[in-house]
Amino acid sequence: MTLLKEKHSKRYYTWNEALQKNFGAKLSKIPIDGGFDCPNRDGTVAVGGCTFCSVSGSGDTIIAPSAPLPVQFQKQVQKMHQKWPNAKKYLVYFQNFTNTHAPVDVIRHRFEQVLNEPGVVGLSVGTRPDCLPDEVVDYLAELNQRFYLWVELGLQTTFEETSDLINRAHDYYTYLEGVDKLRRHNINVCTHLINGLPGETADMMLENVRRVVLDSDIQGIKLHLLHLMEHTQMVKDYMNGKLKLLSQDDYVSIVCNQLEILPPEIIIHRLTGDAPRETIIGPMWSLNKWEVLNQIDKELAKRNTYQGIFNARNA
C-alpha cells in the first residue's frame, strides 16, 4: 500500500478529488468562448495557428459560442445539469484560443461578466505563455485573491523542433518565464502537453513531462492525446506520412510512464481529451473516453504502480 494509494481514490491525484478537497462538493467546470483570438493566428507572432488546432480553437464542445457570455454560461449550466442535476458550484473555464491576448481592460470586462453569476466560485483561464504581460498578470493576481483561480498554459511540447513543426511560435524559455511570473503571485498553473505530436517518440513524450516537472513550479497538468481533426493543417502531415497516430495500447503505456514520474502532489486535470465525432479523423478509439481511462487504471494496477513512484524531483 503506497502513500498515494492510501490518500487517493485512484492511483493518481485526480482533478475531481482536488475540487472535492477544496470545496467539499461537486464542482462543475463550465466552458465558454470569451471571444479572444490567438497571436499565431492574427499575425502578432505568426499566422495559420497551431497545425493541430481546429477552427474553433479547441472549443468544439462549447454551446452557442457567439452568444453573450452570461447566456453561454447559463446554457452550459443547463446542459451540465442534465448529467449532474445537484451541482451548485461552478468554475468558469475560458477555454478556446488565447484568453489573455487582449488589452487588460478588455480581459477584465469579459471575465467580470460571468464571475458574479450564481454559484461561480472559481475561474480557469486557458492561454499561452507568451501572452502574460505584467498588467495582465497583475489582474490575474487580483482575481486570485477573490476566486479559486487556475491559469492553464498551453505548452504542448518542450522540444523546439516539434514546436516549430506545429507552428507553436514560442519557445520553451518563454514558457518557463510565464510560469515564473504567475507563481510570484501564487497563482495555480496547469500545463498542457500533447502526446502523439509529429516526430515525437515515447521517450520524447516522457522527457516532456520530466522537463516540465524539473524546470517549472506547476500545480497541475493536462495530458492530451493528439486528435487529428478535419480542416487542420496537420492533415497534410498525416497524408504525407509525417504523422503516425498512436494506438490505444501505446497511449495508455505512455500515460502510465508519465504518471510514474509526476510528483504525487501535482493534480492530474486530464489524461485524455474530447473531440467531436463528426470532425475527427483519428484515432477513433479515443471517442470511447471512459474505456481509455479504465485501461489506464487497469495498467497501473497491473504494474502495481502509481503517480510519483519514480518521482522525477527525487531522482
Secondary structure, 3 states (H helix, E strand, C coil): CCHHHHHCCCCCCEHHHHHHHHHCCCEEEEEECCCCCCCCCECCCCECCCCCCCCCCCCCCCCCCCCCHHHHHHHHHHHHHHHCCCCCEEEEEECCCCCCCCCHHHHHHHHHHHHCCCCEEEEEEEECCCCCCHHHHHHHHHHHHHCEEEEEEEEECCCHHHHHHCCCCCCHHHHHHHHHHHHCCCCEEEEEEEECCCCCCHHHHHHHHHHHHHHCCCCEEEEEECCEECCCCHHHHHHCCCCCCCCHHHHHHHHHHHHHHCCCCCEEEECCCCCCCCCEEECHHHHCHHHHHHHHHHHHHHHCCCCCCCCHHHC
